[in-house]
């Protein structure tokens, strides 16, 4: 009788120990006596101890940081570039059976692709075409990890670290470009002002009495200022007579 009780207790404990909880974002890869026998879905699942082994696989979108890589660009500039890769396991059994560590392997492929792609572009393209370069890296990594049941969702090139001398050179170039634009704008303003003055002078010269009105307006503004001035006014007829006499001589 005691033997039966011990045996029943053993089987109860054995059964309770075989119950496993698989979360909604997990899948369980089960090996029975070393052979793949199925993928367990979320919920309560039975995995018999000693005979079966289950590996949990997270099927959520997973980000991994690609460490900074020292890269020589196509125009021989040494830069430091890092990135982030977002991937998701879509075939859990392949992720477990086809590679020993799919996260580490994906990270290594991403590092290699980052060095290859950024090493084949110029510094200007690297700074101005980040999205295009990121898409190229994504295509390379996605192709390499597809046999492992992994889908690379996105790749983003993050920081681009330039040498200090290159930063100074770019700052000087940007400052020179701003000064050039300021000079052009100033010259355009002076040109427009000169054209406006020329048009105004032509309008005044073609309108009889316009000069006299302009002169009176100027005298009115001057007389309103609180300063001592001496003004000598000559009639226009006198000035015209003097001009005619000068021409006659």
C-alpha positions in Angstrom: 0.0 0.0 0.0 2.7 2.4 0.8 4.4 1.5 -2.4 1.2 2.5 -4.4 1.0 5.8 -2.5 4.6 6.6 -3.3 4.1 5.6 -6.9 1.0 7.8 -7.3 2.7 10.7 -5.6 5.7 10.3 -7.9 3.5 10.3 -11.0 1.5 13.4 -9.7 4.7 15.3 -9.1 6.1 14.2 -12.4 2.9 15.4 -14.2 2.9 18.7 -12.3 6.6 19.1 -13.2 5.8 18.6 -16.9 3.4 21.5 -17.0 4.9 24.6 -18.7 3.5 28.0 -19.2 4.3 29.6 -22.6 3.6 33.3 -22.7 1.7 35.0 -25.5 4.9 36.5 -27.1 6.8 33.1 -26.9 6.9 29.9 -28.8 8.3 26.7 -27.4 10.6 24.5 -29.5 10.4 20.9 -28.2 13.0 18.2 -28.7 12.0 14.7 -27.8 15.0 12.4 -27.2 17.1 14.9 -29.2 14.7 15.2 -32.2 12.5 18.1 -33.1 8.9 17.1 -32.5 6.9 20.4 -32.6 6.4 24.0 -31.7 4.3 24.7 -28.7 1.9 27.6 -28.8 1.0 30.0 -25.9 -0.8 28.6 -22.9 -0.4 25.6 -20.6 1.7 22.9 -22.3 3.0 19.5 -21.3 6.7 18.8 -21.7 7.8 15.5 -20.2 10.9 15.9 -18.1 13.9 13.7 -19.0 12.4 12.8 -22.3 11.7 16.2 -23.8 13.5 19.6 -23.7 11.8 22.9 -24.6 13.5 26.1 -25.8 11.6 29.3 -25.5 11.8 31.8 -28.4 10.7 35.4 -28.2 8.8 36.4 -31.3 8.5 40.1 -30.5 10.3 42.8 -32.4 13.8 42.9 -30.9 16.3 45.8 -31.3 20.0 45.2 -31.1 22.7 47.8 -31.1 25.5 47.5 -33.7 28.6 48.8 -31.9 30.6 51.7 -33.4 32.7 50.6 -36.4 35.8 52.3 -37.6 35.3 52.7 -41.3 37.4 54.3 -44.1 35.0 55.8 -46.6 35.5 55.8 -50.4 37.2 59.2 -50.2 39.7 58.0 -47.5 38.1 59.6 -44.5 38.1 57.6 -41.2 34.8 57.8 -39.4 33.0 55.9 -36.6 29.6 54.7 -37.4 27.0 52.8 -35.3 23.5 51.6 -36.0 20.5 49.8 -34.6 18.8 46.7 -36.1 15.1 45.7 -35.5 14.3 42.1 -36.3 11.6 39.5 -35.5 11.6 35.7 -35.4 9.0 34.5 -37.8 10.0 30.8 -37.9 10.9 29.9 -34.4 12.1 26.3 -35.1 14.6 27.6 -37.7 16.0 30.1 -35.2 16.7 27.3 -32.8 17.8 24.5 -35.1 19.7 26.4 -37.8 22.0 28.6 -35.5 23.4 28.3 -32.0 22.6 32.0 -31.1 20.5 33.9 -33.7 20.8 37.2 -31.8 24.6 37.2 -31.8 24.7 35.9 -35.4 22.4 38.7 -36.6 24.5 41.3 -34.8 27.7 40.0 -36.4 26.1 40.1 -39.9 24.9 43.7 -39.2 28.4 44.8 -38.2 29.9 43.3 -41.4 27.2 44.9 -43.6 27.7 48.2 -41.9 31.4 48.2 -42.6 30.9 47.1 -46.2 28.2 49.5 -47.2 29.7 52.6 -45.5 33.2 51.8 -46.9 31.9 52.0 -50.4 30.4 55.5 -50.2 31.9 59.0 -49.9 31.6 61.0 -46.7 29.1 63.4 -48.3 26.9 60.5 -49.3 27.2 59.0 -45.8 26.0 62.2 -44.2 23.3 63.0 -46.7 21.9 59.6 -47.6 21.5 57.8 -44.3 18.1 56.3 -45.3 19.5 54.9 -48.5 22.5 53.4 -46.8 20.3 52.0 -44.0 18.1 50.2 -46.6 21.1 48.7 -48.3 22.3 47.3 -44.9 18.8 46.0 -44.2 18.7 44.2 -47.5 22.1 42.5 -46.9 21.3 41.4 -43.3 17.8 40.3 -44.2 19.1 38.0 -47.0 21.7 36.4 -44.7 19.3 35.8 -41.8 16.3 34.5 -43.8 17.5 30.8 -43.6 17.3 31.2 -39.8 13.6 32.3 -39.9 14.4 35.9 -39.0 12.8 39.0 -40.6 14.9 42.2 -40.4 12.3 44.9 -40.1 14.4 48.0 -40.1 18.0 49.2 -39.8 18.9 52.8 -38.8 22.3 54.4 -39.0 22.6 56.5 -35.9 25.8 58.3 -35.0 28.5 59.3 -37.5 31.6 60.4 -35.6 34.0 62.6 -37.7 37.7 63.3 -36.9 38.3 66.7 -35.2 40.2 68.2 -38.1 37.4 67.2 -40.5 34.9 68.9 -38.2 36.9 72.1 -38.2 37.2 72.0 -42.0 33.5 71.5 -42.4 32.8 74.3 -40.0 35.0 76.7 -42.0 33.4 75.6 -45.3 29.9 76.2 -43.8 31.0 79.7 -42.5 32.5 80.6 -45.9 29.2 79.5 -47.6 27.2 81.7 -45.3 29.4 84.7 -45.9 29.1 84.1 -49.7 25.3 84.0 -49.5 25.3 87.2 -47.3 27.5 89.0 -49.8 25.3 88.0 -52.7 22.1 89.2 -50.8 23.8 92.5 -49.9 24.9 93.0 -53.5 21.4 92.2 -54.8 20.0 94.8 -52.3 22.4 97.5 -53.4 21.6 96.7 -57.1 17.9 97.0 -56.4 18.3 100.2 -54.5 20.4 101.7 -57.3 17.8 100.8 -59.9 15.1 102.4 -57.8 17.1 105.6 -57.3 17.8 105.8 -61.1 14.1 105.3 -61.9 13.2 108.0 -59.3 15.7 110.4 -60.8 14.4 109.8 -64.3 10.8 110.4 -63.1 11.8 113.7 -61.4 13.7 114.9 -64.5 10.8 114.2 -66.8 8.2 116.0 -64.6 8.3 119.8 -64.6 8.4 121.3 -61.2 9.0 117.9 -59.5 12.5 118.9 -58.5 11.2 122.1 -56.9 8.6 120.1 -54.9 11.3 117.7 -53.8 13.6 120.5 -52.8 10.8 122.2 -50.7 10.1 118.8 -49.0 13.7 118.4 -48.1 13.9 121.9 -46.7 10.8 121.3 -44.6 12.4 118.2 -43.0 15.7 120.0 -42.4 14.0 123.0 -40.7 12.1 120.7 -38.3 15.3 119.4 -36.8 16.4 121.2 -33.5 19.9 122.4 -34.8 21.3 125.6 -36.0 21.5 125.9 -39.8 22.0 128.7 -42.3 20.1 128.2 -45.5 20.5 130.3 -48.6 17.7 129.9 -51.2 17.9 130.9 -54.8 15.0 131.1 -57.2 15.1 128.5 -59.9 15.0 131.2 -62.5 18.2 132.6 -61.2 19.9 129.3 -61.4 18.6 128.8 -64.9 19.9 132.2 -65.9 23.3 131.4 -64.5 23.4 128.2 -66.4 22.5 129.9 -69.6 25.1 132.6 -69.1 27.7 129.9 -68.3 26.9 128.1 -71.5 27.1 131.4 -73.5 30.6 132.1 -72.3 
